[in-house]
Every structure is written in structure tokens, then in C-alpha cells.
């Protein structure tokens, strides 16, 4: 496996991007990985390693680059909940990110990616977790011709009262989607996400939505207390099947 770190110059300064892809010249289909609130850590790097092992050119941007280089959070401190210093620090980081910022970062990143002959820019997908799932939906709606597929797992903040709430633009997405939700999600409950689920079920949207009994927010990540082995395993199977079918297995 090839693994390298690129520095992408964005309008708001340098952004670290970790690239992983199979050995060989490729080209390999490109998959953007958007991290969740706790940011870059081994669980997220394992996602891009798994994608590279499955034949993809995985690009993992540091969305918090405006706050520092690859900042990290203490997961135990976050687990103490609202009012704890680390939880409040996490929420400040999450709320510092606007959709337009992430889309601009992504455009700059793809310009750099396009210069690598190992990247197949004609076959692209995105995969995101929590807030990264929101960014995945935003990206696919903003560039409908550019992406073939997307996987949004335990999404958060996808249904708001804002006129541009992500759920309102789902109908603009021609890409095929897989959306994995936890029935026991306490951060983004099923009831809260009902408008999103309703939009995902309307033609001509091509989406598979799976709800996992007993799964809480963050069910994909082994290092989080919410890890749910069945939900994570099935979500990986659904995601890779989707990517293999829409991007072409390499």
C-alpha cells in the first residue's frame, strides 16, 4: 500500500491530506473520507486504510486545519459530556466548520489529487461520519455530475430549520447513497432524522437506508464506547458493495 501526506494550499492556509492507495500505477477510483467530530485519529485512518486495501485511492483531509495541524481530542474527556472542558472544546471545533469552508477545501484538494496519475478522477465517491456525513450530502448535492456514490454513517446536523438544511437538497443528488442510522442514536435520534429519511425515500433519489437496532451515535468506530460490531460490519459491506458497483472494482 502507498501512504503519503500531501499539503494542500487552501484559501485559509495549508491543509494536511493523507493519501492511501494500492501499490501499482492505477489509476484507482477516488474516495474522499470526511472525519467526524473527534477528528483525525487511528479509527479514521483505519477507514482510509481499509478503502485502499479494497482498491481505492482514499483521500483523508484534516478539516480542522484552521485550528492547528491535525489537532486531536481526548476521547475520555469528551465522554464526560457537556460542560467538561474537552467536550466543549470539541463542540467549538465542530461549530467552527461551515459547509462552504469544507466544499472549498475539497475543491482545492481535488485539484491536487487530479495531478496524481494514480487517481482516477472519472470515478469518485465520498464517505463521511457524523458531521462528515453532512459534508458528504453537501458535496454530492453541490457537484451532481462529479460523484457516483456516497456513504453517510450516523449522520448529524442533517435536519435543521435552516432553508439550506442538507435534507432539503437530497433530491438534487443523482449519486447512489447508503445511509446507516442507529436506532439508539442519542445525538441524532431517528425522530430528528425523519425528514432526512423521508427525502431519501422519494424518487428519483437512489438511496439504501439501514437502521440498526441498539446502535448509538459513533457505531462505526472500535475506539468509541458506542462501537456496534454488527452495525459497523454491515455498513462496511453495504458501502464497499456500493463503491464496487458504481466505481468499478480494481
C-alpha positions as CSV (number, residue, x, y, z in Angstrom):
1,X,0.0,0.0,0.0
2,X,1.2,3.5,-0.8
3,X,0.7,6.0,2.0
4,X,1.7,9.7,1.9
5,X,0.8,13.1,3.3
6,X,0.1,16.0,1.0
7,X,-0.1,19.6,1.9
8,X,-2.9,21.4,0.1
9,X,-2.9,25.2,0.0
10,X,-6.5,26.4,0.7
11,X,-7.8,29.9,1.0
12,X,-7.5,29.6,4.8
13,X,-4.0,28.1,4.9
14,X,-2.3,24.8,4.4
15,X,-4.3,21.6,4.9
16,X,-2.8,18.2,5.6
17,X,-4.3,15.4,3.4
18,X,-3.4,11.8,3.9
19,X,-3.5,9.7,0.8
20,X,-3.6,5.9,0.7
21,X,-4.0,3.6,-2.3
22,X,-2.9,0.2,-3.5
23,X,0.6,-0.5,-4.8
24,X,0.9,0.0,-8.6
25,X,0.2,2.7,-11.0
26,X,-3.6,2.5,-11.1
27,X,-5.5,4.6,-11.8
28,X,-7.7,3.9,-8.8
29,X,-11.2,5.3,-8.1
30,X,-11.1,8.2,-5.7
31,X,-12.9,8.1,-2.3
32,X,-13.0,11.2,-0.1
33,X,-13.2,10.4,3.6
34,X,-14.7,13.1,5.9
35,X,-13.9,12.6,9.5
36,X,-16.4,13.0,12.4
37,X,-16.3,15.5,15.3
38,X,-13.3,13.9,17.2
39,X,-11.2,14.5,14.1
40,X,-8.2,12.6,12.8
41,X,-7.2,9.5,14.9
42,X,-6.5,5.8,14.2
43,X,-10.1,4.9,13.8
44,X,-10.4,7.4,10.9
45,X,-7.0,6.4,9.4
46,X,-8.2,2.8,9.5
47,X,-11.1,3.7,7.3
48,X,-8.8,5.0,4.6
49,X,-6.5,2.0,5.0
50,X,-9.5,-0.3,4.5
51,X,-10.6,1.6,1.4
52,X,-7.1,1.5,0.0
53,X,-7.0,-2.2,0.7
54,X,-10.2,-2.6,-1.2
55,X,-8.7,-1.0,-4.3
56,X,-9.5,2.7,-3.8
57,X,-7.5,6.0,-3.8
58,X,-8.5,7.3,-0.4
59,X,-8.0,10.9,0.5
60,X,-8.5,12.0,4.1
61,X,-8.4,15.8,4.7
62,X,-7.8,17.4,8.0
63,X,-10.9,19.5,8.2
64,X,-9.8,21.3,11.4
65,X,-6.6,22.7,9.8
66,X,-7.8,26.2,10.6
67,X,-7.4,25.4,14.3
68,X,-4.0,23.8,14.0
69,X,-2.2,20.9,12.4
70,X,-4.0,17.6,12.9
71,X,-5.4,18.6,16.3
72,X,-6.7,15.8,18.5
73,X,-9.1,15.3,21.3
74,X,-9.1,13.2,24.4
75,X,-11.9,10.7,23.9
76,X,-12.2,10.0,27.6
77,X,-12.6,13.7,28.3
78,X,-15.2,14.0,25.5
79,X,-17.1,11.1,27.2
80,X,-17.7,13.3,30.3
81,X,-20.3,15.2,28.3
82,X,-21.5,18.8,28.1
83,X,-19.8,21.1,30.5
84,X,-16.5,19.3,30.5
85,X,-13.5,21.2,29.0
86,X,-12.7,18.6,26.3
87,X,-16.4,18.2,25.2
88,X,-16.8,22.0,25.0
89,X,-13.5,22.2,23.0
90,X,-14.8,19.6,20.7
91,X,-18.1,21.4,20.1
92,X,-16.3,24.6,19.5
93,X,-14.2,22.9,16.8
94,X,-17.3,21.3,15.2
95,X,-19.2,24.6,15.1
96,X,-16.2,26.4,13.6
97,X,-16.7,24.5,10.3
98,X,-19.1,25.8,7.7
99,X,-20.2,23.8,4.7
100,X,-18.7,26.4,2.3
101,X,-15.4,26.0,4.0
102,X,-15.4,22.3,3.6
103,X,-16.5,22.4,0.0
104,X,-13.8,25.0,-0.8
105,X,-11.2,22.8,0.9
106,X,-12.4,19.8,-1.0
107,X,-12.2,21.6,-4.4
108,X,-8.6,22.6,-3.6
109,X,-7.8,19.0,-2.5
110,X,-9.2,17.6,-5.7
111,X,-7.1,19.9,-7.8
112,X,-4.0,18.4,-6.2
113,X,-5.4,14.9,-6.4
114,X,-6.0,15.3,-10.2
115,X,-2.3,15.7,-10.7
116,X,-1.6,12.2,-9.4
117,X,-1.8,9.7,-12.3
118,X,-2.7,7.0,-9.7
119,X,-6.1,8.8,-9.1
120,X,-9.0,8.1,-11.4
121,X,-10.8,11.4,-11.4
122,X,-13.6,9.9,-13.5
123,X,-14.7,7.6,-10.7
124,X,-15.3,9.4,-7.4
125,X,-17.2,8.8,-4.2
126,X,-17.4,10.2,-0.7
127,X,-17.7,8.6,2.7
128,X,-18.5,10.6,5.9
129,X,-19.3,10.1,9.6
130,X,-21.4,12.3,11.9
131,X,-20.7,15.8,10.7
132,X,-18.7,14.2,7.8
133,X,-22.0,12.6,6.7
134,X,-23.5,16.1,6.4
135,X,-20.5,17.2,4.3
136,X,-20.9,14.1,2.1
137,X,-24.5,15.0,1.3
138,X,-23.5,18.7,0.7
139,X,-20.7,17.7,-1.6
140,X,-22.9,15.3,-3.7
141,X,-25.6,17.9,-4.0
142,X,-23.2,20.7,-5.0
143,X,-21.4,18.6,-7.6
144,X,-24.1,16.2,-9.0
145,X,-22.1,15.2,-12.1
146,X,-18.9,14.6,-10.2
147,X,-19.6,11.7,-7.9
148,X,-21.1,8.3,-8.4
149,X,-21.8,7.3,-4.8
150,X,-21.8,8.3,-1.2
151,X,-21.9,6.6,2.2
152,X,-23.2,8.6,5.1
153,X,-22.9,6.9,8.5
154,X,-24.6,8.0,11.8
155,X,-25.2,11.5,10.2
156,X,-25.7,14.5,12.4
157,X,-27.0,18.0,11.8
158,X,-28.6,17.0,8.5
159,X,-32.0,18.2,9.5
160,X,-32.3,21.8,10.7
161,X,-34.7,24.7,10.4
162,X,-32.4,26.5,8.0
163,X,-33.6,27.0,4.4
164,X,-30.4,25.2,3.2
165,X,-30.6,22.3,5.6
166,X,-28.9,19.3,3.9
167,X,-32.0,17.2,3.9
168,X,-33.7,19.7,1.6
169,X,-31.1,19.2,-1.2
170,X,-31.1,15.4,-1.2
171,X,-33.4,15.4,-4.2
172,X,-30.6,17.0,-6.2
173,X,-28.3,14.1,-5.7
174,X,-28.1,11.6,-8.6
175,X,-25.4,9.6,-7.0
176,X,-26.3,6.3,-5.3
177,X,-26.3,6.6,-1.5
178,X,-26.0,4.3,1.5
179,X,-27.1,5.8,4.8
180,X,-26.6,3.9,8.1
181,X,-28.5,5.1,11.2
182,X,-28.5,3.9,14.8
183,X,-31.9,3.2,16.3
184,X,-30.4,4.1,19.7
185,X,-28.7,7.3,18.4
186,X,-28.9,9.8,21.2
187,X,-27.1,12.7,19.4
188,X,-29.2,12.5,16.2
189,X,-32.3,10.4,17.1
190,X,-34.3,8.7,14.4
191,X,-37.2,11.1,15.1
192,X,-35.0,14.0,14.4
193,X,-33.7,12.5,11.2
194,X,-37.2,11.5,9.9
195,X,-37.3,14.4,7.4
196,X,-34.0,13.2,6.0
197,X,-35.3,9.6,5.8
198,X,-38.4,10.9,4.1
199,X,-36.4,12.7,1.4
200,X,-34.1,9.7,0.9
201,X,-37.2,7.6,0.1
202,X,-38.6,9.9,-2.6
203,X,-38.0,9.2,-6.3
204,X,-35.7,9.8,-8.1
205,X,-33.3,9.5,-5.1
206,X,-31.4,6.3,-5.2
207,X,-30.7,5.5,-1.6
208,X,-30.5,2.5,0.7
209,X,-31.2,3.4,4.3
210,X,-30.5,0.9,7.0
211,X,-31.5,1.3,10.7
212,X,-29.5,-0.8,13.2
213,X,-31.3,-1.8,16.4
214,X,-29.3,-1.0,19.5
215,X,-26.7,1.1,17.7
216,X,-25.8,4.6,19.1
217,X,-24.1,7.5,17.5
218,X,-20.5,6.6,16.5
219,X,-21.2,2.9,16.0
220,X,-18.6,2.6,13.2
221,X,-15.5,3.2,15.4
222,X,-13.9,0.5,17.6
223,X,-12.2,3.1,19.9
224,X,-15.5,4.7,20.8
225,X,-17.8,3.4,23.5
226,X,-20.7,3.4,21.0
227,X,-19.0,0.8,18.7
228,X,-21.5,-1.7,17.5
229,X,-19.9,-4.6,15.7
230,X,-22.9,-5.7,13.7
231,X,-23.8,-2.2,12.5
232,X,-20.3,-1.4,11.6
233,X,-19.8,-4.7,9.7
234,X,-23.0,-4.4,7.7
235,X,-22.3,-0.8,6.9
236,X,-18.9,-1.6,5.6
237,X,-20.4,-4.4,3.5
238,X,-23.1,-2.1,2.0
239,X,-20.6,0.7,1.4
240,X,-18.0,-1.4,-0.4
241,X,-20.7,-3.2,-2.5
242,X,-22.0,0.2,-3.5
243,X,-18.5,1.5,-4.4
244,X,-17.5,-1.6,-6.3
245,X,-20.7,-1.5,-8.3
246,X,-20.7,2.2,-9.1
247,X,-17.0,2.9,-9.4
248,X,-15.8,-0.4,-10.7
249,X,-13.7,-2.8,-8.5
250,X,-10.0,-2.6,-9.2
